[in-house]
Amino acid sequence: QVQLVESGGGLVQPGGSLRLSCAASGSFFSSYGMGWYRQALGKQRELVAFITSGGSTNYVDSVKGRFTISRDNTKNTVYLQMNSLKPEDTAVYYCTRTTARGTPFGDWGQGTQVTVSS
């Protein structure tokens, strides 16, 4: 059974940075794409970025140039480095396995709250 545990969220001022981590259990990790999604209060969950098993990355337009997704297969962990944060980035961030096109498998972790506010 896949288990994903997100961490690294918090309260940060506009323009600040955070790095999220998602640790995965099991031996599947290197075989799958991994993605970060977020859900703001009252809104639908949306894709932020995903990385394929081969290391190719994709980002939603609103975070391009500010966020970087990466993975460490030796640690079964995927990261999301978030720079130049904006209030509209405030959301609960989740990770999940994805297909090569970024479609989520839906095995969500518990999420980590990111709040960008002065």
N, CA, C and O of each residue as an XYZ file, in Angstrom:
472
protein
N       0.849     -1.191      0.000
C       0.000      0.000      0.000
C       0.883      1.239      0.000
O       1.850      1.327      0.757
N       0.542      2.186     -0.852
C       1.320      3.405     -0.969
C       0.961      4.372      0.153
O      -0.214      4.617      0.426
N       1.964      4.903      0.782
C       1.747      5.953      1.782
C       2.631      7.137      1.444
O       3.824      6.987      1.177
N       2.026      8.317      1.459
C       2.724      9.546      1.137
C       2.571     10.515      2.301
O       1.468     10.708      2.813
N       3.663     11.116      2.712
C       3.645     12.036      3.842
C       4.292     13.350      3.418
O       5.488     13.410      3.135
N       3.469     14.404      3.381
C       3.954     15.725      3.012
C       4.419     16.493      4.254
O       3.899     16.293      5.351
N       5.388     17.358      4.067
C       5.875     18.208      5.155
C       6.504     19.458      4.564
O       6.744     19.545      3.359
N       6.768     20.429      5.442
C       7.482     21.625      5.020
C       6.645     22.872      4.867
O       7.178     23.945      4.588
N       5.343     22.751      5.045
C       4.495     23.926      4.926
C       4.663     24.863      6.107
O       5.367     24.558      7.069
N       4.005     26.008      6.017
C       4.072     26.979      7.100
C       3.563     28.332      6.671
O       2.964     28.489      5.608
N       3.817     29.313      7.532
C       3.432     30.690      7.266
C       4.658     31.458      6.774
O       5.715     31.422      7.404
N       4.514     32.140      5.663
C       5.632     32.884      5.083
C       5.113     34.201      4.520
O       3.969     34.293      4.077
N       5.967     35.212      4.543
C       5.575     36.502      3.986
C       5.652     36.478      2.468
O       6.410     35.691      1.901
N       4.881     37.328      1.804
C       4.997     37.439      0.346
C       6.452     37.678     -0.065
O       7.166     38.475      0.542
N       6.864     36.969     -1.107
C       8.239     37.045     -1.566
C       9.150     36.031     -0.931
O      10.295     35.877     -1.355
N       8.671     35.338      0.075
C       9.474     34.344      0.775
C       9.527     33.010      0.058
O       8.984     32.844     -1.035
N      10.202     32.055      0.706
C      10.403     30.726      0.121
C      10.066     29.631      1.116
O      10.168     29.810      2.330
N       9.663     28.500      0.574
C       9.460     27.276      1.340
C       9.868     26.102      0.478
O       9.815     26.172     -0.750
N      10.275     25.024      1.124
C      10.518     23.778      0.397
C       9.652     22.690      1.009
O       9.769     22.368      2.191
N       8.787     22.135      0.181
C       7.937     21.032      0.591
C       8.608     19.708      0.260
O       9.343     19.592     -0.721
N       8.341     18.716      1.098
C       8.848     17.368      0.872
C       7.690     16.389      0.919
O       6.710     16.594      1.636
N       7.817     15.331      0.149
C       6.825     14.257      0.158
C       7.596     12.949      0.191
O       8.253     12.573     -0.780
N       7.505     12.264      1.319
C       8.188     10.991      1.482
C       7.225      9.855      1.185
O       6.104      9.831      1.692
N       7.668      8.918      0.364
C       6.823      7.812     -0.057
C       7.342      6.490      0.499
O       8.548      6.253      0.566
N       6.413      5.649      0.891
C       6.768      4.311      1.332
C       6.719      3.368      0.141
O       6.119      3.693     -0.883
N       7.337      2.216      0.264
C       7.235      1.213     -0.778
C       8.330      1.304     -1.807
O       9.094      2.269     -1.840
N       8.402      0.290     -2.649
C       9.476      0.182     -3.624
C       9.080      0.700     -5.004
O       9.821      0.536     -5.973
N       7.919      1.319     -5.086
C       7.390      1.749     -6.381
C       7.975      3.055     -6.884
O       7.884      3.364     -8.072
N       8.574      3.821     -5.990
C       8.754      5.264     -6.190
C       9.394      5.602     -7.531
O       8.865      6.432     -8.270
N      10.501      4.984     -7.852
C      11.236      5.388     -9.055
C      10.500      5.049    -10.342
O      10.860      5.553    -11.406
N       9.487      4.215    -10.268
C       8.771      3.780    -11.467
C       7.649      4.720    -11.883
O       7.102      4.585    -12.977
N       7.308      5.657    -11.035
C       6.144      6.496    -11.287
C       6.489      7.978    -11.349
O       7.483      8.437    -10.785
N       5.640      8.700    -12.047
C       5.678     10.143    -11.935
C       5.129     10.549    -10.574
O       4.388      9.803     -9.934
N       5.504     11.730    -10.156
C       5.011     12.272     -8.886
C       4.587     13.718     -9.116
O       5.217     14.461     -9.870
N       3.521     14.087     -8.458
C       3.006     15.433     -8.661
C       2.639     16.132     -7.376
O       2.343     15.506     -6.358
N       2.666     17.444     -7.450
C       2.174     18.292     -6.372
C       0.888     18.970     -6.846
O       0.827     19.535     -7.938
N      -0.119     18.898     -6.006
C      -1.385     19.562     -6.243
C      -1.668     20.480     -5.066
O      -1.075     20.321     -3.999
N      -2.551     21.421     -5.244
C      -2.938     22.275     -4.132
C      -4.426     22.554     -4.180
O      -5.062     22.523     -5.234
N      -4.958     22.828     -2.997
C      -6.378     23.149     -2.888
C      -6.546     24.321     -1.947
O      -6.299     24.216     -0.745
N      -6.966     25.428     -2.506
C      -7.262     26.606     -1.701
C      -8.674     26.498     -1.149
O      -9.506     25.764     -1.682
N      -8.934     27.226     -0.090
C     -10.235     27.174      0.565
C     -11.338     27.523     -0.422
O     -11.300     28.579     -1.053
N     -12.314     26.646     -0.555
C     -13.446     26.891     -1.430
C     -13.193     26.652     -2.903
O     -14.052     26.936     -3.737
N     -12.016     26.130     -3.233
C     -11.681     25.895     -4.632
C     -11.379     24.422     -4.867
O     -11.184     23.650     -3.928
N     -11.345     24.054     -6.138
C     -11.018     22.683     -6.492
C      -9.508     22.458     -6.407
O      -8.709     23.386     -6.535
N      -9.157     21.213     -6.190
C      -7.746     20.850     -6.175
C      -7.178     21.005     -7.587
O      -7.805     20.597     -8.565
N      -5.988     21.597     -7.683
C      -5.401     21.839     -8.982
C      -3.954     21.355     -9.025
O      -3.256     21.328     -8.011
N      -3.526     20.976    -10.226
C      -2.151     20.565    -10.435
C      -1.223     21.763    -10.333
O      -1.501     22.820    -10.900
N      -0.126     21.600     -9.614
C       0.906     22.630     -9.532
C       2.091     22.251    -10.411
O       2.549     23.048    -11.230
N       2.580     21.037    -10.236
C       3.745     20.572    -10.993
C       3.816     19.064    -10.903
O       3.337     18.464     -9.940
N       4.421     18.448    -11.920
C       4.688     17.027    -11.818
C       6.011     16.703    -12.471
O       6.500     17.442    -13.326
N       6.584     15.587    -12.056
C       7.868     15.124    -12.572
C       7.706     13.661    -12.952
O       7.196     12.860    -12.169
N       8.144     13.318    -14.158
C       8.003     11.954    -14.625
C       9.073     11.054    -13.999
O       9.996     11.530    -13.337
N       8.931      9.770    -14.219
C       9.940      8.842    -13.701
C      11.302      9.110    -14.329
O      12.335      8.796    -13.737
N      11.305      9.681    -15.510
C      12.556     10.004    -16.190
C      13.118     11.359    -15.833
O      14.208     11.717    -16.277
N      12.379     12.127    -15.026
C      12.879     13.416    -14.575
C      12.388     14.623    -15.338
O      12.792     15.745    -15.032
N      11.525     14.429    -16.327
C      10.954     15.580    -17.026
C       9.960     16.287    -16.118
O       9.230     15.650    -15.358
N       9.942     17.609    -16.207
C       9.090     18.385    -15.315
C       8.075     19.219    -16.081
O       8.305     19.612    -17.224
N       6.957     19.479    -15.434
C       5.904     20.317    -16.002
C       5.294     21.152    -14.887
O       5.172     20.700    -13.749
N       4.909     22.394    -15.237
C       4.373     23.320    -14.247
C       3.129     24.018    -14.775
O       2.990     24.254    -15.975
N       2.240     24.339    -13.868
C       1.124     25.196    -14.232
C       1.690     26.601    -14.467
O       2.662     26.999    -13.825
N       1.083     27.336    -15.377
C       1.644     28.628    -15.783
C       1.859     29.573    -14.602
O       2.828     30.331    -14.582
N       0.976     29.532    -13.637
C       1.042     30.497    -12.536
C       2.263     30.327    -11.638
O       2.580     31.226    -10.859
N       2.954     29.193    -11.731
C       4.125     28.979    -10.870
C       5.423     28.861    -11.657
O       6.492     28.739    -11.059
N       5.353     28.895    -12.968
C       6.560     28.776    -13.787
C       7.547     29.884    -13.443
O       7.184     31.055    -13.334
N       8.797     29.487    -13.277
C       9.837     30.446    -12.930
C       9.949     30.708    -11.440
O      10.905     31.342    -10.993
N       8.983     30.228    -10.664
C       9.021     30.441     -9.209
C       9.166     29.134     -8.439
O       9.827     29.093     -7.402
N       8.554     28.073     -8.941
C       8.566     26.777     -8.258
C       9.445     25.801     -9.032
O       9.553     25.878    -10.255
N      10.072     24.883     -8.301
C      10.872     23.829     -8.912
C      10.550     22.503     -8.245
O      10.645     22.370     -7.025
N      10.171     21.528     -9.052
C       9.925     20.190     -8.546
C      11.146     19.328     -8.832
O      11.764     19.440     -9.890
N      11.485     18.468     -7.877
C      12.615     17.565     -8.056
C      12.333     16.284     -7.279
O      11.412     16.219     -6.465
N      13.139     15.279     -7.547
C      12.951     14.011     -6.858
C      14.291     13.401     -6.526
O      15.274     13.606     -7.239
N      14.329     12.648     -5.438
C      15.505     11.886     -5.033
C      15.048     10.444     -4.863
O      14.457     10.083     -3.845
N      15.326      9.632     -5.861
C      14.855      8.243     -5.827
C      15.554      7.425     -4.747
O      15.013      6.410     -4.307
N      16.729      7.835     -4.314
C      17.421      7.109     -3.244
C      16.743      7.333     -1.901
O      16.903      6.537     -0.975
N      15.981      8.426     -1.799
C      15.279      8.743     -0.558
C      13.770      8.603     -0.689
O      13.030      8.889      0.252
N      13.314      8.161     -1.861
C      11.873      8.031     -2.107
C      11.135      9.327     -1.758
O      10.086      9.304     -1.114
N      11.691     10.433     -2.188
C      11.152     11.734     -1.808
C      11.070     12.653     -3.028
O      11.964     12.681     -3.873
N       9.978     13.395     -3.090
C       9.822     14.427     -4.102
C       9.717     15.768     -3.374
O       9.121     15.867     -2.302
N      10.300     16.779     -3.975
C      10.363     18.099     -3.358
C       9.656     19.142     -4.226
O       9.503     18.975     -5.436
N       9.237     20.208     -3.575
C       8.742     21.370     -4.301
C       9.371     22.603     -3.670
O       8.995     23.015     -2.573
N      10.322     23.179     -4.369
C      10.942     24.427     -3.925
C      10.097     25.583     -4.423
O       9.889     25.734     -5.627
N       9.615     26.391     -3.509
C       8.713     27.485     -3.846
C       9.371     28.810     -3.476
O       9.631     29.076     -2.303
N       9.633     29.620     -4.461
C      10.239     30.938     -4.273
C       9.271     32.032     -4.697
O       8.289     31.775     -5.394
N       9.557     33.243     -4.273
C       8.732     34.404     -4.644
C       7.253     34.122     -4.397
O       6.407     34.357     -5.260
N       6.969     33.627     -3.235
C       5.601     33.223     -2.924
C       4.655     34.413     -2.894
O       5.024     35.521     -2.505
N       3.431     34.148     -3.315
C       2.387     35.154     -3.392
C       1.199     34.727     -2.524
O       1.028     33.537     -2.260
N       0.391     35.670     -2.087
C      -0.790     35.287     -1.301
C      -1.681     34.261     -2.007
O      -2.295     33.415     -1.357
N      -1.745     34.340     -3.319
C      -2.596     33.394     -4.055
C      -2.019     31.982     -4.086
O      -2.680     31.069     -4.578
N      -0.812     31.778     -3.577
C      -0.256     30.433     -3.433
C      -0.746     29.748     -2.158
O      -0.476     28.567     -1.942
N      -1.456     30.481     -1.327
C      -1.986     29.916     -0.082
C      -2.936     28.767     -0.386
O      -3.899     28.931     -1.135
N      -2.662     27.607      0.193
C      -3.452     26.405     -0.073
C      -2.886     25.254      0.760
O      -1.820     25.364      1.365
N      -3.622     24.166      0.771
C      -3.080     22.901      1.261
C      -2.451     22.197      0.061
O      -3.085     22.034     -0.981
N      -1.208     21.786      0.222
C      -0.459     21.144     -0.854
C      -0.395     19.641     -0.604
O      -0.102     19.183      0.500
N      -0.678     18.895     -1.664
C      -0.707     17.439     -1.601
C       0.225     16.862     -2.661
O       0.456     17.470     -3.706
N       0.752     15.680     -2.370
C       1.487     14.968     -3.412
C       0.759     13.669     -3.724
O      -0.023     13.160     -2.922
N       1.037     13.154     -4.902
C       0.441     11.908     -5.349
C       1.275     11.320     -6.462
O       2.053     12.035     -7.094
N       1.131     10.052     -6.712
C       1.693      9.466     -7.918
C       0.920     10.019     -9.114
O      -0.264     10.338     -9.013
N       1.600     10.122    -10.225
C       0.919     10.579    -11.428
C       1.308      9.711    -12.610
O       2.293      8.973    -12.567
N       0.516      9.816    -13.664
C       0.907      9.227    -14.929
C       1.961     10.130    -15.578
O       2.306     11.178    -15.032
N       2.454      9.731    -16.710
C       3.441     10.546    -17.422
C       2.838     11.861    -17.920
O       3.569     12.785    -18.278
N       1.526     11.946    -17.943
C       0.859     13.178    -18.368
C       0.389     14.018    -17.185
O      -0.232     15.065    -17.370
N       0.689     13.556    -15.962
C       0.319     14.326    -14.790
C      -1.030     13.995    -14.197
O      -1.454     14.630    -13.232
N      -1.709     13.019    -14.751
C      -2.995     12.610    -14.187
C      -2.767     11.941    -12.842
O      -1.968     11.010    -12.747
N      -3.453     12.397    -11.802
C      -3.185     11.845    -10.466
C      -3.764     10.456    -10.268
O      -4.856     10.140    -10.741
N      -2.989      9.621     -9.543
C      -3.525      8.327     -9.153
C      -4.529      8.503     -8.013
O      -5.418      7.671     -7.829
N      -4.384      9.574     -7.262
C      -5.328      9.841     -6.188
C      -4.939      9.263     -4.845
O      -5.753      9.246     -3.921
N      -3.705      8.786     -4.718
C      -3.271      8.263     -3.410
C      -2.670      9.419     -2.605
O      -1.464      9.474     -2.362
N      -3.532     10.323     -2.209
C      -3.108     11.559     -1.559
C      -2.555     11.328     -0.170
O      -2.984     10.426      0.549
N      -1.588     12.168      0.195
C      -1.155     12.227      1.576
C      -2.111     13.110      2.362
O      -3.195     13.438      1.879
N      -1.716     13.497      3.572
C      -2.585     14.305      4.429
C      -2.518     15.791      4.071
O      -3.355     16.578      4.510
N      -1.536     16.161      3.286
C      -1.390     17.545      2.873
C      -0.577     18.360      3.864
O      -0.414     17.982      5.025
N      -0.073     19.483      3.380
C       0.653     20.419      4.241
C       0.193     21.832      3.894
O       0.131     22.205      2.723
N      -0.126     22.606      4.917
C      -0.687     23.936      4.715
C       0.412     24.944      4.423
O       1.411     25.023      5.139
N       0.211     25.714      3.358
C       1.087     26.833      3.023
C       0.248     28.108      3.087
O      -0.768     28.230      2.404
N       0.680     29.039      3.902
C      -0.017     30.313      4.033
C       0.957     31.443      3.743
O       1.997     31.569      4.390
N       0.605     32.257      2.766
C       1.449     33.392      2.375
C       0.704     34.658      2.760
O      -0.318     35.005      2.168
N       1.233     35.333      3.757
C       0.546     36.506      4.287
C       1.525     37.400      5.018
O       2.493     36.935      5.619
N       1.250     38.701      4.955
C       2.077     39.648      5.696
C       1.452     39.948      7.050
O       2.003     40.729      7.825
